Amino acid sequence: MLSAAGFKIKPADTPDKLASLKALPAHKFVQQAQNGNVLYLYADPSICRCLYYGDQTAYGNYRQMVFQQNLADEQQMTAMMNQQAAMNWDWGVWGPGWY
């Protein structure tokens, strides 16, 4: 998702780069000022052993994609819960205490 949002990738393909990667918090965004602009860094030492980096636009794209994914997941969960409720609703005769 990070690449799709516009983040670029730098592999940690040397011992020095890997050490620098491990110095950053894993799987969390870090902001860094560079030439008067904000650069967003995302260290992934466990899956790709790489550093994702991008600007404000890439970060905004990523946040929007995460929001859309969360919304879709929530809508799917609601639909599943409604479907389960509909399947269990028709029990026929209500007995004592079911009101």
Biopython code that builds the backbone (N, CA, C, O; Angstrom):
import numpy as np
from Bio.PDB.StructureBuilder import StructureBuilder

atoms = [
    (1, "MET", "N", (0.822, -1.185, 0.000)),
    (1, "MET", "CA", (0.000, 0.000, 0.000)),
    (1, "MET", "C", (0.873, 1.258, 0.000)),
    (1, "MET", "O", (0.505, 2.273, -0.592)),
    (2, "LEU", "N", (2.021, 1.188, 0.660)),
    (2, "LEU", "CA", (2.897, 2.361, 0.700)),
    (2, "LEU", "C", (3.396, 2.724, -0.693)),
    (2, "LEU", "O", (3.412, 3.898, -1.063)),
    (3, "SER", "N", (3.797, 1.735, -1.452)),
    (3, "SER", "CA", (4.271, 2.002, -2.819)),
    (3, "SER", "C", (3.150, 2.584, -3.667)),
    (3, "SER", "O", (3.368, 3.521, -4.436)),
    (4, "ALA", "N", (1.960, 2.033, -3.528)),
    (4, "ALA", "CA", (0.819, 2.523, -4.297)),
    (4, "ALA", "C", (0.488, 3.971, -3.937)),
    (4, "ALA", "O", (-0.038, 4.712, -4.767)),
    (5, "ALA", "N", (0.790, 4.369, -2.719)),
    (5, "ALA", "CA", (0.515, 5.734, -2.274)),
    (5, "ALA", "C", (1.561, 6.724, -2.768)),
    (5, "ALA", "O", (1.362, 7.935, -2.671)),
    (6, "GLY", "N", (2.667, 6.224, -3.293)),
    (6, "GLY", "CA", (3.695, 7.127, -3.807)),
    (6, "GLY", "C", (5.003, 7.104, -3.051)),
    (6, "GLY", "O", (5.908, 7.880, -3.357)),
    (7, "PHE", "N", (5.119, 6.222, -2.061)),
    (7, "PHE", "CA", (6.382, 6.113, -1.337)),
    (7, "PHE", "C", (7.405, 5.379, -2.195)),
    (7, "PHE", "O", (7.070, 4.446, -2.925)),
    (8, "LYS", "N", (8.642, 5.811, -2.095)),
    (8, "LYS", "CA", (9.747, 5.152, -2.787)),
    (8, "LYS", "C", (10.441, 4.209, -1.796)),
    (8, "LYS", "O", (10.296, 4.349, -0.582)),
    (9, "ILE", "N", (11.189, 3.256, -2.333)),
    (9, "ILE", "CA", (11.814, 2.232, -1.498)),
    (9, "ILE", "C", (13.329, 2.285, -1.640)),
    (9, "ILE", "O", (13.869, 2.391, -2.741)),
    (10, "LYS", "N", (13.997, 2.209, -0.491)),
    (10, "LYS", "CA", (15.450, 2.041, -0.470)),
    (10, "LYS", "C", (15.728, 0.738, 0.277)),
    (10, "LYS", "O", (15.433, 0.638, 1.468)),
    (11, "PRO", "N", (16.290, -0.258, -0.403)),
    (11, "PRO", "CA", (16.601, -1.508, 0.288)),
    (11, "PRO", "C", (17.782, -1.323, 1.235)),
    (11, "PRO", "O", (18.704, -0.555, 0.958)),
    (12, "ALA", "N", (17.740, -2.030, 2.342)),
    (12, "ALA", "CA", (18.850, -2.036, 3.294)),
    (12, "ALA", "C", (19.766, -3.185, 2.882)),
    (12, "ALA", "O", (19.771, -4.250, 3.500)),
    (13, "ASP", "N", (20.546, -2.943, 1.817)),
    (13, "ASP", "CA", (21.335, -4.007, 1.212)),
    (13, "ASP", "C", (22.809, -4.006, 1.604)),
    (13, "ASP", "O", (23.613, -4.733, 1.020)),
    (14, "THR", "N", (23.155, -3.199, 2.582)),
    (14, "THR", "CA", (24.515, -3.221, 3.140)),
    (14, "THR", "C", (24.393, -3.258, 4.653)),
    (14, "THR", "O", (23.357, -2.873, 5.194)),
    (15, "PRO", "N", (25.427, -3.710, 5.346)),
    (15, "PRO", "CA", (25.369, -3.722, 6.812)),
    (15, "PRO", "C", (25.119, -2.334, 7.422)),
    (15, "PRO", "O", (24.406, -2.214, 8.418)),
    (16, "ASP", "N", (25.707, -1.285, 6.823)),
    (16, "ASP", "CA", (25.496, 0.077, 7.339)),
    (16, "ASP", "C", (24.046, 0.529, 7.168)),
    (16, "ASP", "O", (23.464, 1.123, 8.076)),
    (17, "LYS", "N", (23.466, 0.243, 5.996)),
    (17, "LYS", "CA", (22.068, 0.619, 5.757)),
    (17, "LYS", "C", (21.137, -0.162, 6.671)),
    (17, "LYS", "O", (20.146, 0.378, 7.163)),
    (18, "LEU", "N", (21.452, -1.423, 6.897)),
    (18, "LEU", "CA", (20.617, -2.237, 7.783)),
    (18, "LEU", "C", (20.692, -1.715, 9.211)),
    (18, "LEU", "O", (19.678, -1.677, 9.907)),
    (19, "ALA", "N", (21.871, -1.315, 9.654)),
    (19, "ALA", "CA", (22.019, -0.749, 10.996)),
    (19, "ALA", "C", (21.234, 0.554, 11.119)),
    (19, "ALA", "O", (20.593, 0.792, 12.142)),
    (20, "SER", "N", (21.278, 1.401, 10.086)),
    (20, "SER", "CA", (20.515, 2.652, 10.096)),
    (20, "SER", "C", (19.016, 2.368, 10.110)),
    (20, "SER", "O", (18.251, 3.058, 10.783)),
    (21, "LEU", "N", (18.607, 1.349, 9.362)),
    (21, "LEU", "CA", (17.192, 0.974, 9.319)),
    (21, "LEU", "C", (16.718, 0.514, 10.694)),
    (21, "LEU", "O", (15.630, 0.881, 11.139)),
    (22, "LYS", "N", (17.535, -0.287, 11.359)),
    (22, "LYS", "CA", (17.153, -0.813, 12.672)),
    (22, "LYS", "C", (17.188, 0.254, 13.759)),
    (22, "LYS", "O", (16.635, 0.054, 14.840)),
    (23, "ALA", "N", (17.834, 1.386, 13.484)),
    (23, "ALA", "CA", (17.853, 2.491, 14.449)),
    (23, "ALA", "C", (16.526, 3.244, 14.464)),
    (23, "ALA", "O", (16.227, 3.959, 15.420)),
    (24, "LEU", "N", (15.730, 3.085, 13.406)),
    (24, "LEU", "CA", (14.422, 3.732, 13.342)),
    (24, "LEU", "C", (13.370, 2.830, 13.978)),
    (24, "LEU", "O", (13.545, 1.612, 14.011)),
    (25, "PRO", "N", (12.285, 3.404, 14.481)),
    (25, "PRO", "CA", (11.203, 2.568, 15.012)),
    (25, "PRO", "C", (10.580, 1.742, 13.886)),
    (25, "PRO", "O", (10.236, 2.270, 12.829)),
    (26, "ALA", "N", (10.443, 0.453, 14.131)),
    (26, "ALA", "CA", (9.928, -0.452, 13.105)),
    (26, "ALA", "C", (8.436, -0.248, 12.877)),
    (26, "ALA", "O", (7.663, -0.123, 13.827)),
    (27, "HIS", "N", (8.047, -0.215, 11.621)),
    (27, "HIS", "CA", (6.642, -0.164, 11.193)),
    (27, "HIS", "C", (5.887, 1.040, 11.753)),
    (27, "HIS", "O", (4.709, 0.947, 12.098)),
    (28, "LYS", "N", (6.586, 2.166, 11.836)),
    (28, "LYS", "CA", (5.973, 3.421, 12.283)),
    (28, "LYS", "C", (6.520, 4.551, 11.430)),
    (28, "LYS", "O", (7.660, 4.503, 10.967)),
    (29, "PHE", "N", (5.694, 5.564, 11.228)),
    (29, "PHE", "CA", (6.139, 6.719, 10.465)),
    (29, "PHE", "C", (6.972, 7.642, 11.335)),
    (29, "PHE", "O", (6.679, 7.853, 12.512)),
    (30, "VAL", "N", (8.011, 8.182, 10.732)),
    (30, "VAL", "CA", (8.868, 9.177, 11.362)),
    (30, "VAL", "C", (8.957, 10.348, 10.397)),
    (30, "VAL", "O", (9.160, 10.165, 9.197)),
    (31, "GLN", "N", (8.804, 11.547, 10.931)),
    (31, "GLN", "CA", (8.938, 12.750, 10.104)),
    (31, "GLN", "C", (10.364, 13.265, 10.206)),
    (31, "GLN", "O", (10.975, 13.245, 11.275)),
    (32, "GLN", "N", (10.882, 13.727, 9.072)),
    (32, "GLN", "CA", (12.224, 14.289, 9.054)),
    (32, "GLN", "C", (12.213, 15.507, 8.137)),
    (32, "GLN", "O", (11.701, 15.441, 7.019)),
    (33, "ALA", "N", (12.771, 16.612, 8.603)),
    (33, "ALA", "CA", (12.854, 17.813, 7.779)),
    (33, "ALA", "C", (14.049, 17.694, 6.844)),
    (33, "ALA", "O", (15.150, 17.328, 7.257)),
    (34, "GLN", "N", (13.808, 18.011, 5.570)),
    (34, "GLN", "CA", (14.883, 17.959, 4.589)),
    (34, "GLN", "C", (14.669, 19.079, 3.576)),
    (34, "GLN", "O", (13.672, 19.090, 2.855)),
    (35, "ASN", "N", (15.597, 20.008, 3.525)),
    (35, "ASN", "CA", (15.529, 21.150, 2.601)),
    (35, "ASN", "C", (14.228, 21.936, 2.742)),
    (35, "ASN", "O", (13.655, 22.373, 1.745)),
    (36, "GLY", "N", (13.771, 22.115, 3.956)),
    (36, "GLY", "CA", (12.562, 22.878, 4.209)),
    (36, "GLY", "C", (11.275, 22.112, 3.965)),
    (36, "GLY", "O", (10.190, 22.677, 4.095)),
    (37, "ASN", "N", (11.374, 20.856, 3.620)),
    (37, "ASN", "CA", (10.199, 20.019, 3.387)),
    (37, "ASN", "C", (10.168, 18.884, 4.404)),
    (37, "ASN", "O", (11.195, 18.514, 4.974)),
    (38, "VAL", "N", (8.977, 18.340, 4.622)),
    (38, "VAL", "CA", (8.838, 17.207, 5.529)),
    (38, "VAL", "C", (8.928, 15.921, 4.713)),
    (38, "VAL", "O", (8.248, 15.761, 3.699)),
    (39, "LEU", "N", (9.763, 15.024, 5.168)),
    (39, "LEU", "CA", (9.927, 13.722, 4.545)),
    (39, "LEU", "C", (9.422, 12.680, 5.539)),
    (39, "LEU", "O", (9.756, 12.728, 6.722)),
    (40, "TYR", "N", (8.625, 11.750, 5.058)),
    (40, "TYR", "CA", (8.087, 10.689, 5.911)),
    (40, "TYR", "C", (8.862, 9.407, 5.661)),
    (40, "TYR", "O", (9.016, 8.967, 4.521)),
    (41, "LEU", "N", (9.344, 8.820, 6.737)),
    (41, "LEU", "CA", (10.115, 7.585, 6.669)),
    (41, "LEU", "C", (9.338, 6.468, 7.348)),
    (41, "LEU", "O", (8.673, 6.688, 8.361)),
    (42, "TYR", "N", (9.426, 5.272, 6.785)),
    (42, "TYR", "CA", (8.762, 4.099, 7.355)),
    (42, "TYR", "C", (9.738, 2.935, 7.238)),
    (42, "TYR", "O", (9.991, 2.440, 6.140)),
    (43, "ALA", "N", (10.280, 2.503, 8.360)),
    (43, "ALA", "CA", (11.258, 1.418, 8.379)),
    (43, "ALA", "C", (10.551, 0.074, 8.450)),
    (43, "ALA", "O", (9.681, -0.142, 9.293)),
    (44, "ASP", "N", (10.936, -0.819, 7.557)),
    (44, "ASP", "CA", (10.384, -2.182, 7.534)),
    (44, "ASP", "C", (11.543, -3.181, 7.581)),
    (44, "ASP", "O", (11.944, -3.718, 6.548)),
    (45, "PRO", "N", (12.078, -3.430, 8.778)),
    (45, "PRO", "CA", (13.219, -4.337, 8.884)),
    (45, "PRO", "C", (12.850, -5.814, 8.821)),
    (45, "PRO", "O", (13.730, -6.657, 8.649)),
    (46, "SER", "N", (11.581, -6.142, 8.954)),
    (46, "SER", "CA", (11.204, -7.554, 9.044)),
    (46, "SER", "C", (10.677, -8.143, 7.745)),
    (46, "SER", "O", (10.938, -9.313, 7.466)),
    (47, "ILE", "N", (9.949, -7.383, 6.944)),
    (47, "ILE", "CA", (9.337, -7.956, 5.745)),
    (47, "ILE", "C", (10.212, -7.708, 4.511)),
    (47, "ILE", "O", (10.677, -8.656, 3.878)),
    (48, "CYS", "N", (10.433, -6.445, 4.175)),
    (48, "CYS", "CA", (11.213, -6.161, 2.963)),
    (48, "CYS", "C", (12.651, -5.750, 3.264)),
    (48, "CYS", "O", (13.474, -5.647, 2.354)),
    (49, "ARG", "N", (12.952, -5.516, 4.535)),
    (49, "ARG", "CA", (14.279, -5.007, 4.927)),
    (49, "ARG", "C", (14.612, -3.779, 4.093)),
    (49, "ARG", "O", (15.637, -3.701, 3.416)),
    (50, "CYS", "N", (13.671, -2.802, 4.180)),
    (50, "CYS", "CA", (13.824, -1.597, 3.370)),
    (50, "CYS", "C", (13.279, -0.391, 4.120)),
    (50, "CYS", "O", (12.643, -0.511, 5.167)),
    (51, "LEU", "N", (13.549, 0.765, 3.549)),
    (51, "LEU", "CA", (13.039, 2.030, 4.061)),
    (51, "LEU", "C", (12.129, 2.625, 3.003)),
    (51, "LEU", "O", (12.541, 2.819, 1.859)),
    (52, "TYR", "N", (10.899, 2.914, 3.380)),
    (52, "TYR", "CA", (9.982, 3.643, 2.515)),
    (52, "TYR", "C", (10.141, 5.120, 2.850)),
    (52, "TYR", "O", (10.237, 5.483, 4.022)),
    (53, "TYR", "N", (10.170, 5.968, 1.834)),
    (53, "TYR", "CA", (10.249, 7.402, 2.080)),
    (53, "TYR", "C", (9.370, 8.140, 1.074)),
    (53, "TYR", "O", (9.260, 7.752, -0.089)),
    (54, "GLY", "N", (8.754, 9.206, 1.554)),
    (54, "GLY", "CA", (7.869, 9.969, 0.698)),
    (54, "GLY", "C", (7.584, 11.341, 1.268)),
    (54, "GLY", "O", (7.954, 11.653, 2.400)),
    (55, "ASP", "N", (6.925, 12.151, 0.470)),
    (55, "ASP", "CA", (6.597, 13.513, 0.864)),
    (55, "ASP", "C", (5.191, 13.585, 1.460)),
    (55, "ASP", "O", (4.548, 12.562, 1.697)),
    (56, "GLN", "N", (4.732, 14.806, 1.696)),
    (56, "GLN", "CA", (3.405, 15.023, 2.284)),
    (56, "GLN", "C", (2.302, 14.439, 1.408)),
    (56, "GLN", "O", (1.317, 13.912, 1.924)),
    (57, "THR", "N", (2.459, 14.529, 0.093)),
    (57, "THR", "CA", (1.454, 13.986, -0.823)),
    (57, "THR", "C", (1.354, 12.477, -0.681)),
    (57, "THR", "O", (0.251, 11.937, -0.597)),
    (58, "ALA", "N", (2.483, 11.793, -0.651)),
    (58, "ALA", "CA", (2.488, 10.335, -0.497)),
    (58, "ALA", "C", (1.868, 9.938, 0.836)),
    (58, "ALA", "O", (1.106, 8.974, 0.913)),
    (59, "TYR", "N", (2.199, 10.688, 1.888)),
    (59, "TYR", "CA", (1.646, 10.378, 3.210)),
    (59, "TYR", "C", (0.130, 10.598, 3.217)),
    (59, "TYR", "O", (-0.614, 9.786, 3.768)),
    (60, "GLY", "N", (-0.323, 11.693, 2.608)),
    (60, "GLY", "CA", (-1.762, 11.951, 2.520)),
    (60, "GLY", "C", (-2.478, 10.878, 1.720)),
    (60, "GLY", "O", (-3.565, 10.440, 2.095)),
    (61, "ASN", "N", (-1.871, 10.451, 0.614)),
    (61, "ASN", "CA", (-2.445, 9.362, -0.182)),
    (61, "ASN", "C", (-2.564, 8.091, 0.648)),
    (61, "ASN", "O", (-3.586, 7.406, 0.606)),
    (62, "TYR", "N", (-1.517, 7.781, 1.399)),
    (62, "TYR", "CA", (-1.519, 6.584, 2.234)),
    (62, "TYR", "C", (-2.629, 6.655, 3.284)),
    (62, "TYR", "O", (-3.365, 5.687, 3.474)),
    (63, "ARG", "N", (-2.749, 7.781, 3.957)),
    (63, "ARG", "CA", (-3.782, 7.941, 4.988)),
    (63, "ARG", "C", (-5.176, 7.778, 4.385)),
    (63, "ARG", "O", (-6.051, 7.166, 4.998)),
    (64, "GLN", "N", (-5.384, 8.324, 3.186)),
    (64, "GLN", "CA", (-6.672, 8.191, 2.517)),
    (64, "GLN", "C", (-6.941, 6.731, 2.155)),
    (64, "GLN", "O", (-8.067, 6.253, 2.298)),
    (65, "MET", "N", (-5.918, 6.026, 1.690)),
    (65, "MET", "CA", (-6.080, 4.614, 1.334)),
    (65, "MET", "C", (-6.408, 3.776, 2.574)),
    (65, "MET", "O", (-7.246, 2.876, 2.516)),
    (66, "VAL", "N", (-5.751, 4.074, 3.682)),
    (66, "VAL", "CA", (-6.031, 3.361, 4.928)),
    (66, "VAL", "C", (-7.462, 3.635, 5.377)),
    (66, "VAL", "O", (-8.166, 2.718, 5.800)),
    (67, "PHE", "N", (-7.894, 4.884, 5.290)),
    (67, "PHE", "CA", (-9.265, 5.237, 5.660)),
    (67, "PHE", "C", (-10.263, 4.467, 4.803)),
    (67, "PHE", "O", (-11.221, 3.897, 5.325)),
    (68, "GLN", "N", (-10.042, 4.448, 3.488)),
    (68, "GLN", "CA", (-10.949, 3.746, 2.585)),
    (68, "GLN", "C", (-10.975, 2.244, 2.886)),
    (68, "GLN", "O", (-12.036, 1.622, 2.832)),
    (69, "GLN", "N", (-9.815, 1.661, 3.202)),
    (69, "GLN", "CA", (-9.760, 0.239, 3.520)),
    (69, "GLN", "C", (-10.501, -0.054, 4.823)),
    (69, "GLN", "O", (-11.231, -1.041, 4.919)),
    (70, "ASN", "N", (-10.311, 0.801, 5.821)),
    (70, "ASN", "CA", (-11.013, 0.617, 7.092)),
    (70, "ASN", "C", (-12.525, 0.745, 6.910)),
    (70, "ASN", "O", (-13.291, -0.012, 7.506)),
    (71, "LEU", "N", (-12.947, 1.692, 6.097)),
    (71, "LEU", "CA", (-14.368, 1.879, 5.825)),
    (71, "LEU", "C", (-14.937, 0.641, 5.117)),
    (71, "LEU", "O", (-16.017, 0.168, 5.472)),
    (72, "ALA", "N", (-14.231, 0.127, 4.139)),
    (72, "ALA", "CA", (-14.682, -1.073, 3.429)),
    (72, "ALA", "C", (-14.750, -2.272, 4.371)),
    (72, "ALA", "O", (-15.690, -3.063, 4.303)),
    (73, "ASP", "N", (-13.757, -2.408, 5.250)),
    (73, "ASP", "CA", (-13.764, -3.507, 6.222)),
    (73, "ASP", "C", (-14.956, -3.390, 7.167)),
    (73, "ASP", "O", (-15.614, -4.384, 7.473)),
    (74, "GLU", "N", (-15.227, -2.171, 7.625)),
    (74, "GLU", "CA", (-16.347, -1.942, 8.532)),
    (74, "GLU", "C", (-17.677, -2.245, 7.847)),
    (74, "GLU", "O", (-18.567, -2.842, 8.451)),
    (75, "GLN", "N", (-17.810, -1.835, 6.597)),
    (75, "GLN", "CA", (-19.040, -2.105, 5.851)),
    (75, "GLN", "C", (-19.230, -3.600, 5.637)),
    (75, "GLN", "O", (-20.350, -4.103, 5.720)),
    (76, "GLN", "N", (-18.148, -4.306, 5.366)),
    (76, "GLN", "CA", (-18.239, -5.752, 5.187)),
    (76, "GLN", "C", (-18.634, -6.428, 6.502)),
    (76, "GLN", "O", (-19.458, -7.343, 6.501)),
    (77, "MET", "N", (-18.059, -5.992, 7.611)),
    (77, "MET", "CA", (-18.386, -6.557, 8.920)),
    (77, "MET", "C", (-19.853, -6.311, 9.262)),
    (77, "MET", "O", (-20.531, -7.203, 9.771)),
    (78, "THR", "N", (-20.342, -5.108, 8.984)),
    (78, "THR", "CA", (-21.743, -4.782, 9.240)),
    (78, "THR", "C", (-22.660, -5.655, 8.391)),
    (78, "THR", "O", (-23.671, -6.154, 8.885)),
    (79, "ALA", "N", (-22.321, -5.842, 7.137)),
    (79, "ALA", "CA", (-23.136, -6.683, 6.260)),
    (79, "ALA", "C", (-23.160, -8.124, 6.763)),
    (79, "ALA", "O", (-24.206, -8.773, 6.734)),
    (80, "MET", "N", (-22.024, -8.624, 7.220)),
    (80, "MET", "CA", (-21.967, -9.994, 7.739)),
    (80, "MET", "C", (-22.794, -10.131, 9.015)),
    (80, "MET", "O", (-23.493, -11.126, 9.203)),
    (81, "MET", "N", (-22.713, -9.124, 9.894)),
    (81, "MET", "CA", (-23.484, -9.165, 11.132)),
    (81, "MET", "C", (-24.977, -9.104, 10.836)),
    (81, "MET", "O", (-25.763, -9.810, 11.468)),
    (82, "ASN", "N", (-25.375, -8.265, 9.876)),
    (82, "ASN", "CA", (-26.786, -8.177, 9.492)),
    (82, "ASN", "C", (-27.274, -9.483, 8.885)),
    (82, "ASN", "O", (-28.401, -9.908, 9.142)),
    (83, "GLN", "N", (-26.445, -10.110, 8.093)),
    (83, "GLN", "CA", (-26.812, -11.387, 7.485)),
    (83, "GLN", "C", (-26.984, -12.463, 8.556)),
    (83, "GLN", "O", (-27.934, -13.244, 8.510)),
    (84, "GLN", "N", (-26.066, -12.502, 9.515)),
    (84, "GLN", "CA", (-26.183, -13.478, 10.602)),
    (84, "GLN", "C", (-27.416, -13.215, 11.453)),
    (84, "GLN", "O", (-28.100, -14.152, 11.863)),
    (85, "ALA", "N", (-27.701, -11.954, 11.719)),
    (85, "ALA", "CA", (-28.872, -11.606, 12.521)),
    (85, "ALA", "C", (-30.148, -12.007, 11.793)),
    (85, "ALA", "O", (-31.093, -12.490, 12.417)),
    (86, "ALA", "N", (-30.181, -11.811, 10.489)),
    (86, "ALA", "CA", (-31.368, -12.177, 9.719)),
    (86, "ALA", "C", (-31.567, -13.686, 9.702)),
    (86, "ALA", "O", (-32.704, -14.157, 9.718)),
    (87, "MET", "N", (-30.507, -14.433, 9.672)),
    (87, "MET", "CA", (-30.613, -15.892, 9.654)),
    (87, "MET", "C", (-31.100, -16.435, 10.994)),
    (87, "MET", "O", (-31.790, -17.454, 11.028)),
    (88, "ASN", "N", (-30.760, -15.786, 12.079)),
    (88, "ASN", "CA", (-31.128, -16.253, 13.413)),
    (88, "ASN", "C", (-32.429, -15.638, 13.920)),
    (88, "ASN", "O", (-32.889, -16.006, 15.001)),
    (89, "TRP", "N", (-33.028, -14.725, 13.184)),
    (89, "TRP", "CA", (-34.178, -13.982, 13.682)),
    (89, "TRP", "C", (-35.460, -14.798, 13.641)),
    (89, "TRP", "O", (-36.288, -14.669, 14.543)),
    (90, "ASP", "N", (-35.649, -15.617, 12.645)),
    (90, "ASP", "CA", (-36.907, -16.331, 12.468)),
    (90, "ASP", "C", (-36.887, -17.637, 13.264)),
    (90, "ASP", "O", (-36.580, -18.699, 12.722)),
    (91, "TRP", "N", (-37.216, -17.548, 14.546)),
    (91, "TRP", "CA", (-37.218, -18.731, 15.408)),
    (91, "TRP", "C", (-38.608, -19.315, 15.563)),
    (91, "TRP", "O", (-38.782, -20.316, 16.258)),
    (92, "GLY", "N", (-39.576, -18.724, 14.942)),
    (92, "GLY", "CA", (-40.934, -19.243, 15.051)),
    (92, "GLY", "C", (-41.645, -18.675, 16.265)),
    (92, "GLY", "O", (-41.779, -17.459, 16.398)),
    (93, "VAL", "N", (-42.098, -19.541, 17.144)),
    (93, "VAL", "CA", (-42.897, -19.145, 18.310)),
    (93, "VAL", "C", (-41.980, -18.636, 19.417)),
    (93, "VAL", "O", (-40.976, -19.257, 19.764)),
    (94, "TRP", "N", (-42.363, -17.495, 19.951)),
    (94, "TRP", "CA", (-41.618, -16.940, 21.065)),
    (94, "TRP", "C", (-42.136, -17.565, 22.351)),
    (94, "TRP", "O", (-43.341, -17.592, 22.598)),
    (95, "GLY", "N", (-41.226, -18.059, 23.159)),
    (95, "GLY", "CA", (-41.624, -18.663, 24.425)),
    (95, "GLY", "C", (-41.662, -17.630, 25.531)),
    (95, "GLY", "O", (-41.368, -16.457, 25.303)),
    (96, "PRO", "N", (-42.025, -18.067, 26.734)),
    (96, "PRO", "CA", (-42.068, -17.158, 27.882)),
    (96, "PRO", "C", (-40.703, -16.516, 28.133)),
    (96, "PRO", "O", (-39.668, -17.175, 28.038)),
    (97, "GLY", "N", (-40.719, -15.242, 28.450)),
    (97, "GLY", "CA", (-39.476, -14.532, 28.760)),
    (97, "GLY", "C", (-38.766, -13.996, 27.542)),
    (97, "GLY", "O", (-37.699, -13.401, 27.693)),
    (98, "TRP", "N", (-39.291, -14.171, 26.341)),
    (98, "TRP", "CA", (-38.626, -13.686, 25.117)),
    (98, "TRP", "C", (-39.282, -12.413, 24.627)),
    (98, "TRP", "O", (-39.639, -12.324, 23.452)),
    (99, "TYR", "N", (-39.447, -11.460, 25.461)),
    (99, "TYR", "CA", (-40.065, -10.205, 25.055)),
    (99, "TYR", "C", (-39.403, -9.051, 25.707)),
    (99, "TYR", "O", (-39.794, -7.906, 25.481)),
]
sb = StructureBuilder()
sb.init_structure("model")
sb.init_model(0)
sb.init_chain("A")
sb.init_seg("    ")
for serial, (resi, resn, name, xyz) in enumerate(atoms, 1):
    if name == "N":
        sb.init_residue(resn, " ", resi, " ")
    sb.init_atom(name, np.array(xyz, "f"), 0.0, 1.0, " ", f" {name:<3s}", serial, name[0])
structure = sb.get_structure()
